[in-house]
Amino acid sequence: MKDLTKQYEIAKNNSIEFMKNGQISAYLNALIEMNRYKRLMVAIVAN
């Protein structure tokens, strides 16, 4: 769970940086990555 949280935070920080730099496609990819980690964390908590 700690690893997923860490990876989620890294993806979040990356998405913020991509948005600041105007890299829209990289920003959207980072959001997709964040969503994937968020779903995995919810699945782990649910079990």
Backbone as a chain_set.jsonl record, in Angstrom:
{"seq": "MKDLTKQYEIAKNNSIEFMKNGQISAYLNALIEMNRYKRLMVAIVAN", "coords": {"N": [[0.825, -1.194, 0.0], [1.979, 1.221, 0.751], [3.775, 1.573, -1.315], [2.073, 1.957, -3.51], [0.851, 4.336, -2.778], [3.037, 6.032, -2.786], [3.785, 5.917, -5.514], [1.477, 7.011, -6.607], [1.593, 9.644, -5.634], [3.931, 10.495, -6.907], [3.118, 10.391, -9.598], [1.142, 12.317, -9.451], [2.611, 14.65, -8.864], [4.132, 14.732, -11.195], [2.11, 15.18, -13.074], [1.303, 17.75, -12.39], [3.609, 19.215, -12.997], [3.768, 18.722, -15.773], [1.46, 20.021, -16.65], [2.054, 22.657, -15.978], [4.125, 23.107, -17.761], [2.823, 22.964, -20.142], [2.494, 20.596, -21.507], [0.297, 18.807, -22.769], [-0.511, 16.18, -23.617], [1.222, 14.529, -22.162], [0.418, 15.269, -19.626], [-2.23, 14.284, -19.558], [-1.677, 11.558, -19.76], [-0.372, 11.176, -17.324], [-2.503, 11.66, -15.608], [-4.115, 9.475, -16.2], [-2.461, 7.458, -15.258], [-2.468, 8.12, -12.531], [-5.148, 7.597, -11.962], [-5.21, 4.833, -12.309], [-3.548, 3.915, -10.187], [-5.049, 4.88, -8.062], [-7.402, 3.35, -8.28], [-6.33, 0.805, -7.761], [-5.535, 1.141, -5.086], [-8.03, 1.533, -3.858], [-9.177, -0.962, -4.358], [-7.533, -2.605, -2.83], [-8.026, -1.695, -0.235], [-10.702, -2.346, -0.025], [-10.694, -5.083, 0.17]], "CA": [[0.0, 0.0, 0.0], [2.872, 2.378, 0.784], [4.342, 1.737, -2.656], [1.048, 2.536, -4.369], [0.677, 5.732, -2.376], [4.225, 6.755, -3.256], [3.683, 6.029, -6.963], [0.388, 7.941, -6.879], [2.095, 10.995, -5.381], [4.882, 10.821, -7.976], [2.324, 10.678, -10.792], [0.459, 13.586, -9.206], [3.602, 15.717, -9.039], [4.461, 14.783, -12.619], [0.996, 15.795, -13.8], [1.347, 19.187, -12.118], [4.715, 19.763, -13.779], [3.417, 18.672, -17.19], [0.468, 21.06, -16.911], [2.761, 23.945, -15.938], [4.951, 23.217, -18.963], [1.967, 22.947, -21.318], [2.59, 19.3, -22.184], [-1.047, 18.304, -22.514], [-0.606, 14.721, -23.762], [1.913, 13.933, -21.01], [-0.454, 15.546, -18.484], [-3.333, 13.332, -19.592], [-1.121, 10.239, -19.435], [-0.129, 11.158, -15.883], [-3.815, 11.524, -14.966], [-4.527, 8.074, -16.365], [-1.632, 6.692, -14.324], [-2.999, 8.399, -11.19], [-6.417, 6.89, -11.841], [-4.904, 3.409, -12.156], [-3.072, 3.687, -8.82], [-6.161, 5.141, -7.149], [-8.275, 2.171, -8.315], [-5.658, -0.286, -7.07], [-5.606, 1.404, -3.655], [-9.409, 1.283, -3.42], [-9.387, -2.41, -4.372], [-6.806, -3.205, -1.7], [-8.737, -1.318, 0.979], [-11.989, -3.046, -0.027], [-10.504, -6.512, 0.514]], "C": [[0.872, 1.261, 0.0], [3.455, 2.651, -0.597], [3.34, 2.388, -3.592], [0.836, 4.007, -4.043], [1.834, 6.583, -2.889], [4.155, 6.962, -4.772], [2.581, 7.003, -7.366], [0.863, 9.381, -6.704], [3.094, 11.435, -6.449], [4.138, 11.176, -9.256], [1.598, 12.015, -10.648], [1.407, 14.758, -9.421], [4.007, 15.863, -10.499], [3.359, 15.49, -13.403], [0.991, 17.309, -13.595], [2.448, 19.849, -12.948], [4.393, 19.785, -15.271], [2.421, 19.776, -17.533], [1.129, 22.437, -16.905], [3.56, 24.182, -17.212], [4.127, 23.193, -20.25], [2.026, 21.663, -22.112], [1.289, 18.531, -21.927], [-1.132, 16.779, -22.609], [0.086, 14.004, -22.6], [1.088, 14.125, -19.747], [-1.592, 14.534, -18.429], [-2.863, 11.916, -19.277], [-0.851, 10.109, -17.943], [-1.446, 11.028, -15.121], [-4.341, 10.096, -15.067], [-3.755, 7.184, -15.399], [-2.113, 6.89, -12.886], [-4.288, 7.627, -10.948], [-6.194, 5.399, -11.618], [-4.447, 3.092, -10.734], [-4.184, 3.897, -7.806], [-7.104, 3.93, -7.101], [-7.643, 0.988, -7.604], [-5.715, -0.098, -5.547], [-6.999, 1.141, -3.104], [-9.674, -0.212, -3.373], [-8.706, -3.082, -3.184], [-7.537, -2.912, -0.402], [-10.052, -2.103, 1.089], [-11.846, -4.51, 0.393], [-10.001, -6.719, 1.893]], "O": [[0.549, 2.245, -0.664], [3.611, 3.803, -1.002], [3.698, 3.265, -4.379], [0.661, 4.827, -4.944], [1.64, 7.703, -3.363], [4.433, 8.057, -5.261], [2.723, 7.737, -8.344], [0.567, 10.24, -7.535], [3.109, 12.598, -6.85], [4.484, 12.148, -9.927], [1.461, 12.758, -11.621], [1.056, 15.74, -10.076], [4.203, 16.976, -10.988], [3.638, 16.299, -14.288], [0.704, 18.062, -14.526], [2.241, 20.913, -13.53], [4.707, 20.756, -15.959], [2.524, 20.398, -18.59], [0.801, 23.288, -17.733], [3.662, 25.312, -17.689], [4.676, 23.383, -21.335], [1.644, 21.643, -23.282], [1.194, 17.723, -21.003], [-1.765, 16.149, -21.761], [-0.41, 12.989, -22.112], [1.057, 13.244, -18.888], [-1.884, 13.987, -17.366], [-3.565, 11.161, -18.606], [-1.076, 9.048, -17.361], [-1.497, 10.354, -14.092], [-4.94, 9.578, -14.125], [-4.319, 6.271, -14.796], [-2.161, 5.936, -12.111], [-4.498, 7.072, -9.87], [-6.904, 4.772, -10.831], [-4.902, 2.115, -10.139], [-4.262, 3.183, -6.807], [-7.551, 3.529, -6.027], [-8.337, 0.24, -6.914], [-5.918, -1.061, -4.807], [-7.144, 0.591, -2.013], [-10.327, -0.691, -2.446], [-9.248, -4.021, -2.602], [-7.657, -3.793, 0.449], [-10.459, -2.479, 2.188], [-12.79, -5.1, 0.917], [-9.798, -7.858, 2.311]]}, "num_chains": 1, "name": "protein.A"}
